[in-house]
Structures are given as structure tokens and as C-alpha cells.
Amino acid sequence: MLFFLFIIYKYYKNMRKFSEDYIRGKKFEKKSLDYLNNNLNIFGTLYPSADATDNFDFYNQDFRVEHKKRYSINFKTTKFTTLYFDKVKYDKYLQLKKTCPHLRFFIIWECEDGRYYWEFKHQHYENEKGEIEFYFDKQYHQDRGNGYPQDTDMVHVFTESIRPIEELFL
């Protein structure tokens, strides 16, 4: 019985943290959308996705943009070699590219020291130096808001391929 109560407590605690993270994320998405539309206007007018489970936070007729807030990363001084995101977003990119080849897809990481972007590329893309920009991997044993650990497929983008948003001109 005690074990059962412990499981319920752990589930409740994890769901509460997920809810707090979700609310915080939505708040940062709104700020980022306002910034993209009012300060930079690189993409034209972007709209928030109406579906909370959509793979991209913002869209218009030409672009899909995913926003990630990284509270504790100073991009200029980070020792990380990659930033990552869920592979389901990449899979959605591949699916939408088949039906809407004109669409362009971006991920924007909002870090401690600014906003940075990467444009989605096909799987075997090599940059002008002949280097790959990203790879697939698994993130093991993470609680993804379900109250229990699970494995998640991830896309890791090398930091050398990620640019400051101010350098993006379309």
C-alpha cells in the first residue's frame, strides 16, 4: 500500500512540474512571437499554433518555426557541442515538405544571451565545408510529462551550425 501511495505522489509531483513548465513555456512563446513579429519581422507575420500538441509553435504560409527556451545556456560560452530538440518535429518537417515543398522550417533557441536559429535540412545534408550539421540520438530515461521515464528520439544540432537570429535574412 505504501508503494502504491508513493507512485501516486510521484506521478502527481511530475504532472505538476510538467504543468508549470508548460505554462512557463507558453509565456516565453508569446514573448518570442511578439519579438519575431514586431522587432525582427524576418518571417512576415507569424501566428501561434492553435493546437497545443503541434510540432511547431508558429506558422504562416511560408514558414514553420519551433521555439525553445534554454534558461541556463549562454550560447557564446557554452561547453555543449550541440543543442537538441525532439525528433518528432523533424519527422513532421519531412512529412510536410512532401506536400508543401515551398515551406521552410526553423528552430529558434532563446538562450541567456540571445536568440539563435537553425534551418531544418534533409538528413544527409553537408554544409559548404562538407560537414554534417546534425545527427539523431536517443535521450534515455526522461520524464516527458507522463509521470514516468521514457526514451525519446532527439535531433542534435552542432553549435557551429547554429547562428544568431540577427544574421537571418530571408
FENUR-V774042 format. One record per helix or strand of 2 or more residues. SS is the DSSP state (A for helix, B for strand). FROM is the first residue (numbers start at 1). TO is the last residue. If there is no record, write none. Layout:
BEGIN
SS&FROM&TO, SS&FROM&TO
END
This chain:
BEGIN
A&2&40, B&47&48, B&58&59, B&63&69, B&82&86, A&87&99, B&104&111, B&114&119, B&134&143, B&149&158, A&159&161, B&163&164, A&165&167
END
